[in-house]
């Protein structure tokens, strides 16, 4: 069985088109960049309205969601169940191609970019679910661990309503041991000891802004104890030299930038439907 490479490979870009050299160095040193300017108020308003309509559909028919994140058996958590629905919903698929997002991604991983996953993380007011501290790369059958995640804020996000928290520098220590998380966590992996890392950085974003983080960076988020919703769309981007260890990844991939020639990825047929 192929061993996954958990080495962090620093970004090197001579002429970035969106990020500054200081921001790229910050990514290399700390594993993330935040906040970054993204969509206008009007544009993110359309994104929010689109998600609101999807959420309403899930409330009426929870079985249309991914059963691993809600679905028919867990109606109370159905807001997390739009996982990798870029293969089914054209509205999400279109967002993966937005140039304002891709310019930042290209500055970190190069011009040839594959998008292979998306997930809405929506914490409703008073939501009882946290996201335990974890490394994305630990979940994924990909090597090397070069995926960069865009976290696009649909709502204003801060400490009060459960903003994501990064552990700066944790992306440089390889694979970190974890244990099974509790039922009160959206995901099932939890880093055993985060006390050895720097103080968490709260990824506070205004609606329309986004952040970028390495798949090796330890991150998580607390429960939303406030009366405000906290929703963000994650999009996972990788350079073409990343190899999927299962065909399931290539079945979800799209060539969003550059000239992809790697045989282990495929440019799948775009979805046609906007709603569930």
Secondary structure, DSSP 8 states (H G I E B T S, - for coil): -------------SS-SSS-HHHHHHHHHHSEEEEE----HHHHHHHHHHHHHHHHHHHH-GGGS-GGGSTTT-GGGGGG--BSGGGT-HHHHHHHT-HHHHHHHHHHH-S-EEEEEEEEEEE-TT---BEEEEEHHHH--EES---EEEEEESS-B-GGGT-EEE-TTGGGS----EEE--TTBSSSEEES--TTS---EE--B-TT-EEEEETTSEEEE----SSS-EEEEEEEEEETT-EESSHHHHTT-EEEES----TT---------S--
